[in-house]
Amino acid sequence: MIQMKDVHKAFGDNKVLQGMTLEIPKGTSMVIIGGSGTGKSVALKSVLGLITPDQGQILVDGKPAASGDRDAFLARFGMLFQGAALFDSLPVWQNVAFRLLRGSLKRPVDEAREIAIEKLRRVGLKADVADRLPAELSGGMQKRVGLARAIAAEPEIIFFDEPTTGLDPIMSGVINDLIREIVVEMGATAMTITHDMTSVRAIADNVAMLHAGVIQWTGPVSDMDQSGDPYMEQFIHGRAEGPIEAVR
């Protein structure tokens, strides 16, 4: 579903992606791991077309990501942002139905609200949450609202940006389980970026280790612990010593 071929991206003298090559098969869950500043978010934004690579090719479902109708292209994606990223001034249901109230996916208001409440229920939130403001919710509830919004328009591809950041271990487990269940139910293709190895083990079919702008290792999550790759082993075991230099 997603192919990145020899993708390069630099910002001035800062070379972020330096030949990133990765394939994400349709209907699978790929988790990209790596330290801060290694280019995970740049890779995600490049697939969405928010950043234009300096070199290389990105294909989505066999077609160049930068070609064709932009609105139709973006309508295929859902996104769970790192900090929930809810609109403070809108009630919860309007946050969830944001895409269904405008643009090419626009639905009648009553229908959009009904879909929003259904998706809230899917992530374990009761209907009475729909009319609250985001500020009235806990961090875990806000993250669930963000997940409901990500799936509201039944996207083919869902991106998860650090889905458990700021959550306690129990709520992180709840969110990981929800992500895994929903991706499987929908048959969606998922791309997640995270530092959280618990999330990796919970939601990944395949894992890719991004360091120094290239994929150092990729394979099934079941092979991760026996990868034999020094970058992978240092990262998953949290070792200070290894090929990845710790910033001191």
Residue pairs with C-beta under 8 A, 6 or more apart in sequence:
1 24
1 25
1 26
1 27
1 60
1 61
1 156
1 157
1 189
2 22
2 23
2 24
2 30
2 47
2 58
2 59
2 60
2 157
2 189
2 191
3 22
3 23
3 24
3 57
3 58
3 59
4 20
4 21
4 22
4 23
4 43
4 46
4 47
4 56
4 57
4 58
5 21
5 56
5 57
5 58
5 59
6 19
6 20
6 21
6 55
6 56
6 57
7 17
7 19
7 20
7 21
7 43
7 46
7 53
7 55
7 56
7 57
7 58
8 15
8 17
8 18
8 19
8 20
8 53
8 54
8 55
8 56
8 213
9 16
9 17
9 39
9 42
9 46
9 51
9 53
9 54
10 16
10 54
15 213
16 39
16 42
16 213
17 39
17 42
17 43
17 46
17 53
17 56
17 213
17 214
18 212
18 213
18 214
19 56
19 213
19 214
20 39
20 43
20 56
20 210
20 213
20 214
20 215
21 214
21 215
22 30
22 32
22 43
22 208
22 215
22 218
24 30
24 189
24 191
24 206
25 189
26 61
26 189
27 187
27 188
27 189
28 189
28 190
28 205
28 206
29 180
29 183
29 189
29 190
29 192
29 203
29 204
29 205
29 206
30 190
30 191
30 192
30 204
30 205
30 206
30 207
30 208
31 192
31 193
31 194
31 199
31 200
31 203
31 204
31 206
31 207
31 208
31 221
32 40
32 43
32 191
32 192
32 193
32 194
32 207
32 208
32 210
33 40
33 193
33 194
33 195
33 197
33 200
33 207
33 208
33 209
33 210
33 235
33 236
34 40
34 209
34 210
34 211
34 235
35 195
35 211
35 235
35 244
36 195
38 210
38 211
38 212
38 213
39 210
39 213
40 193
40 210
41 161
41 193
42 51
43 193
43 210
44 159
44 161
44 191
44 193
45 51
46 52
46 53
46 58
46 65
47 58
47 60
47 65
47 159
47 191
48 65
48 74
48 77
48 159
49 65
49 66
49 70
49 73
49 74
52 66
57 64
58 64
58 65
58 66
59 65
60 73
60 76
60 157
61 156
65 73
71 103
71 104
72 104
75 99
75 103
75 104
75 105
75 153
75 155
76 155
76 156
76 157
77 155
77 156
77 157
77 158
77 159
78 149
78 150
78 151
78 152
78 153
78 155
78 157
78 158
78 159
78 188
79 150
79 158
79 159
79 161
80 143
80 146
80 147
80 149
80 150
80 158
80 159
80 160
80 161
80 163
80 179
81 146
81 161
82 161
82 162
82 163
82 165
83 165
83 166
84 134
84 139
84 142
84 143
84 145
84 146
85 146
86 92
86 95
86 134
86 142
86 145
86 146
86 149
87 94
87 95
87 98
87 134
88 133
88 134
88 135
89 133
90 98
90 133
90 134
91 130
91 131
91 132
91 133
92 116
92 120
92 129
92 130
92 131
92 132
92 133
92 134
92 137
92 145
93 113
93 116
93 117
93 120
93 130
93 131
94 101
94 116
95 134
95 145
95 149
96 115
96 116
96 119
96 120
96 130
96 145
96 148
96 149
96 152
97 107
97 112
97 113
97 115
97 116
97 149
97 152
98 149
98 152
99 105
99 149
99 152
99 153
100 106
100 107
100 111
100 112
100 115
100 116
100 152
100 153
101 107
101 109
101 112
105 153
107 115
113 130
115 152
116 130
116 148
116 152
117 127
117 130
119 148
119 149
119 151
119 152
120 126
120 127
120 129
120 130
120 144
120 145
120 148
121 127
122 148
122 151
122 182
123 144
123 145
123 147
123 148
123 178
123 182
124 144
124 174
124 178
125 141
125 144
125 145
125 148
129 137
129 141
129 145
134 142
134 145
137 145
139 166
139 167
139 171
140 167
140 168
140 171
140 174
140 175
143 163
143 164
143 167
143 171
143 175
144 175
144 178
147 163
147 175
147 178
147 179
147 182
150 158
150 160
151 158
151 182
151 186
154 186
155 188
156 188
156 189
157 188
157 189
157 190
157 191
158 183
158 186
158 188
158 189
158 190
158 191
159 190
159 191
159 192
160 179
160 190
160 191
160 192
160 193
160 194
160 203
161 192
161 193
162 193
162 194
162 195
162 196
163 175
163 176
163 179
163 192
163 194
163 199
164 171
164 172
164 175
164 176
164 194
164 196
164 198
164 199
165 196
167 175
169 198
172 196
172 198
172 199
173 198
173 202
176 198
176 199
176 202
176 203
177 202
179 190
179 192
179 202
179 203
180 202
180 203
182 188
183 190
183 203
190 203
192 199
192 203
192 204
194 200
197 236
200 207
200 221
200 224
201 221
204 221
205 220
205 221
206 218
206 219
206 220
206 221
207 217
207 218
207 219
207 220
207 221
207 224
208 215
208 217
208 218
209 215
209 216
209 217
209 218
209 229
209 231
209 232
209 235
210 216
211 231
211 243
211 244
216 229
216 231
216 232
217 227
217 229
217 231
217 232
219 227
224 232
224 236
225 236
227 233
230 242
230 243
231 242
231 243
231 244
233 239
233 242
234 241
234 242
234 243
234 244
235 244
240 246
